[in-house]
Amino acid sequence: KIIVMPQSLHGPSPVTKFGPKACMLQNPHTVMHIQDPASQRLTWNKQPKSVLVIKKIRDASLLQPFKELCVFLTEMKDLIVYVEKKVLEDPAILDDENFGTITKKFCTFRDDLDDISNRIDFIICLGGDGTLLYASSLFQESVPPVMAFHLGSLGFLTPFKFDTYQSQVTQIIDGNAAIVLRSRLKVRVLKESCEKKARVDEKCIVLTNGDTESSRKAAEYQVLNEVVVDRGPSSYLSNVDLFLDGHLITTVQGDGVIVSTPTGSTAYAVAAGASMIHPNVPAIMITPICPHSLSFRPIVVPAGVELKIMLSRDARNTAWVSFDGRKRQEICHGDSITITTSCFPVPSICFRDPVNDWFESLAQCLHWNVRKKQNHISSEDEEF
C-alpha cells in the first residue's frame, strides 16, 4: 500500500503558524491533498493583543489615515500598537499635541536594533506595495498575518481600501478572513574574502577556518519579490553561471538575471518578459534581463530546488545583486549567491479570496487583456 503524505504547495517545509497567535485553518476535505486557495482561512489560537502599523515614511497624505487608524486600534480595540521610531520622528506628528497622548501608549522599535518577531500578532500596512515588502524584511522567520491598505501608487499587493477600515479591521480581529501564503526566497550570499569587499550587512555571519585572510563572510536574506543580479555600472555584458541543484544549467550573458517568487513574477520579472504566476503556485521564476541571445526565454522551476549564481570564470567585470530592491552589493569572482524557497511565507490577508484578489489586481493595476471589444456581426452583414 502506498500512502501519499500531504505536502505544502509553498516549499519543502510547510508552516501553518504565523507569529505567536495566528495560524491557518486548513480544509480537511481537500482532493488529492491539493489545498483549494479559497479555503485558506485565518484563525486565531488566542485573541490578538498587539499590532504593528507600518506607514510609508515622509508621505504627508498618509498622516491623517495613520492617526485615525492608531486611535481606533488603541481606544476602540484596546490593542498594543507597535510603530517604528522613525515614523514618530515626523515633525507633523511631533507637533500634534492631541495625537501626542495616543503616541505615548505606543511601543516603538528600530528595525536595525530591536527584535520584535515574537511580540507582533498581526501587521497593518499603510501605503503601496513597498510597505508590504518592508514588513517582510522585518521578519526573518515566522511572519504575522499582514493586512495591506492601498494608499500608494500601484497597489498590486494592497487589496484593502481605507474608506471602511473599521469594519475590515474588526473582521480580521474576529478571525473572519481569507489569506494567501506568499512564498519567499531564502538567499545566502557567501563572500570569498573579507578584504577589499563592500560592507555586506549588519546581521552577516563570519565563518572562519582559523586563517584571517581566508575568512568567508555570509549574509542571509528573506526575499518576497525577487533577487536581481545585474552588470551594475559596467558597460560590459554580465556573465554569470547559473546552477540548479549543483549542476550548471546555463551561463547568463546580458544585463543580468531575475530570480523571483510567484508574487515577484508581476513585478520586475513581468517587465522583462516573464509570465505571471499566481502566488499559490509552488515555483521559482528565472528571467534573463536583455539576454544577448534570441533563444533565452524565462523559465519556471520547482519551488524545492536550490539555485546558485556565480560570476563566470571569464567574466570581464563584477556583478551587483539586490534583494527586493534593497541591500545592493557587489559580487566578485569566487562569491556565490544561493537561493532556495524559504520555509517562512508571508500570510497576506485577502479582501475576498486569493483567486479573485489576484485577477482583480491584474485588471486594475496592470490592465491585463484590456482591449476594445469586437463588434457583433449581424446576419445582413455576413452576406457581404
Protein Blocks (a to p, Z undefined) as FASTA:
>chain_A
ZZdddddfebjbdcfbecjkbccdddfkbghhiacfklpccddfbdcfbdcddddehiak
lmmmmmmmmmmmmmmnopacdddfklmmpmklmmmmklmmmmmmpccddfklpccklmcf
bdcdeddfklmmmmmmmpmbdcdddddddfbfnommmmbcfklmmmmmmmmmnopacddd
ddddddddddfbfghpacfbfkbccddehiaklpccddddddfkbccddekjafbdcddd
ddeehiafbdcddjbdcdddfklmmmmmmmnopacddfklccdddddehiabfklccddd
dfkbccdddddfklcbdcdddeehiaiacddehiacdddddfbdcddddfkbmmlmmmmm
mmmmnopaiacddddddfklmmZZ
